[in-house]
Amino acid sequence: MLADQLSKLHDADDWMLNKKYFRILDQLWGPHTFDRFASGTNNQCSKFCSRFWCPGSAGVDAFSYNWQGENNWVNAPFALLGRVMLHMRACKAVGTVIVPWWPKQQWWHLVRSADGSRWAAAVRDAREINVTRPRDLFLPGPGSANSVIVGAPNWAVYALRVDFSDM
């Protein structure tokens, strides 16, 4: 009965950046060694943390681990981006973080300067990854519900190279 119930779960956060865009960023800033927000079906790195236990997962709940010493791939649910940046700072972590251009979000001041004119000090490089608004930028995972993230978002999406190692 439990297995039947679990098989019917839908996860609005079960989506991923298309592997072809991941490969471009991995060539630029990789190799990435740990996918912090993944599942057994959408992980970009062989080591990954998942929301729920699944085969191959190195652990559950990315925030319960120290991220230092890894080249982290962070394509988190956007609602968690504030917590992601604070955790990276606490761990003195390095990695690539996928962010939407959403200046009104509470976490925005963690990625942009106070006046909004430049990236925050820990953001060492940034690349807009959906300049042409490709329809396949984000792909649904098998457990996804109808997520607004899947496909071509109506907002700019950036890959940020974040480095808190010397801060």
C-alpha positions in Angstrom: 0.0 0.0 0.0 2.8 2.4 0.9 4.6 1.6 -2.4 1.4 2.4 -4.3 1.0 5.7 -2.5 4.6 6.6 -3.2 4.3 5.8 -6.8 1.5 8.4 -7.2 3.5 11.3 -5.6 4.1 14.3 -7.9 6.9 16.6 -7.3 6.7 20.1 -8.8 10.4 20.5 -8.2 11.3 17.4 -10.3 12.9 19.2 -13.2 16.4 19.7 -14.5 18.5 21.9 -16.7 18.9 20.2 -20.1 22.1 18.1 -20.1 23.4 19.9 -23.2 23.4 23.2 -21.3 24.9 21.5 -18.2 27.7 20.2 -20.4 28.5 23.7 -21.6 28.7 25.0 -18.1 30.7 21.9 -17.0 33.3 22.6 -19.7 33.5 26.2 -18.5 33.6 25.8 -14.7 33.9 22.1 -14.2 34.2 19.3 -13.7 31.4 19.6 -11.2 31.7 16.9 -8.6 28.4 17.0 -6.6 24.8 17.7 -7.7 23.2 19.1 -4.5 19.6 19.0 -5.6 18.8 16.0 -7.7 17.1 12.6 -7.9 18.1 9.3 -9.3 16.6 10.4 -12.6 17.8 14.0 -13.0 21.2 14.0 -11.5 24.0 15.8 -13.5 26.9 14.4 -11.4 27.5 10.9 -10.2 27.5 12.1 -6.6 24.2 13.8 -5.6 21.9 14.6 -2.8 18.2 14.0 -3.1 15.0 15.2 -1.4 14.1 11.7 -0.6 16.2 8.6 -0.4 16.8 6.9 -3.8 19.3 4.4 -5.1 22.7 6.1 -5.8 22.0 9.2 -3.6 24.9 10.2 -1.4 22.4 11.7 1.1 19.1 13.3 1.8 18.7 17.0 2.5 21.6 18.9 0.9 21.7 21.5 3.7 22.7 18.8 6.3 26.1 18.4 4.7 29.2 20.6 4.4 29.7 21.6 0.7 33.3 22.6 1.1 35.9 20.6 -1.0 33.5 19.9 -3.9 32.8 21.7 -7.1 29.0 22.0 -6.5 26.3 21.9 -9.1 23.3 23.8 -7.6 20.1 23.8 -9.6 17.8 24.1 -6.6 14.1 24.9 -6.4 14.2 28.7 -6.8 12.4 29.2 -3.5 15.5 27.8 -1.7 18.1 30.1 -3.3 18.4 32.3 -0.3 19.1 29.3 1.9 21.5 28.0 -0.8 23.6 31.2 -0.8 23.7 31.4 3.0 24.7 27.7 3.3 27.4 28.1 0.6 28.8 31.1 2.6 28.8 29.2 5.9 30.6 26.2 4.2 33.0 28.4 2.3 31.8 26.5 -0.8 32.4 26.8 -4.5 30.0 26.0 -7.2 27.7 26.9 -10.1 24.2 28.1 -9.1 21.3 28.4 -11.5 19.2 31.5 -10.8 16.3 33.3 -12.4 16.5 37.0 -12.9 14.0 37.8 -10.2 15.1 41.1 -8.5 12.0 41.3 -6.2 12.9 38.1 -4.4 14.0 38.2 -0.8 17.2 36.3 -1.7 18.2 38.7 -4.5 20.5 40.8 -2.3 22.6 37.7 -1.8 23.5 37.5 -5.5 23.4 41.2 -6.5 25.0 44.3 -5.0 22.8 46.5 -2.8 22.2 49.0 -5.6 21.7 46.2 -8.1 24.4 47.4 -10.5 26.7 44.4 -10.3 26.9 40.8 -9.0 27.7 40.2 -5.3 31.3 39.7 -4.3 31.1 35.9 -4.1 29.8 35.8 -7.7 33.0 35.5 -9.7 31.4 35.0 -13.1 27.9 34.9 -14.6 26.4 33.7 -17.9 22.9 34.2 -19.2 22.0 30.7 -20.3 18.6 31.2 -22.0 19.4 34.2 -24.3 17.5 32.7 -27.1 14.7 31.3 -24.8 15.2 27.7 -25.9 12.1 25.5 -25.4 14.2 22.8 -23.9 16.1 24.7 -21.3 14.4 22.9 -18.4 13.1 19.3 -18.7 10.6 17.6 -16.5 11.5 14.7 -14.4 9.4 11.5 -14.3 7.8 12.6 -11.0 7.0 16.1 -12.0 3.6 17.7 -11.8 2.8 20.5 -14.2 5.7 22.7 -13.2 6.0 26.3 -14.5 9.7 25.8 -14.7 9.6 23.2 -17.5 10.3 24.5 -21.0 11.2 28.1 -21.9 10.8 30.4 -18.9 9.6 34.0 -19.6 12.5 35.4 -17.5 16.3 35.4 -17.9 18.1 32.5 -16.3 21.7 32.8 -15.2 24.5 30.4 -14.2 26.5 32.0 -11.5 30.0 30.9 -10.6 30.0 31.4 -6.8 33.1 31.2 -4.7 33.0 31.7 -0.9 36.3 29.8 -0.3 38.2 33.0 0.6 35.4 34.9 2.3 
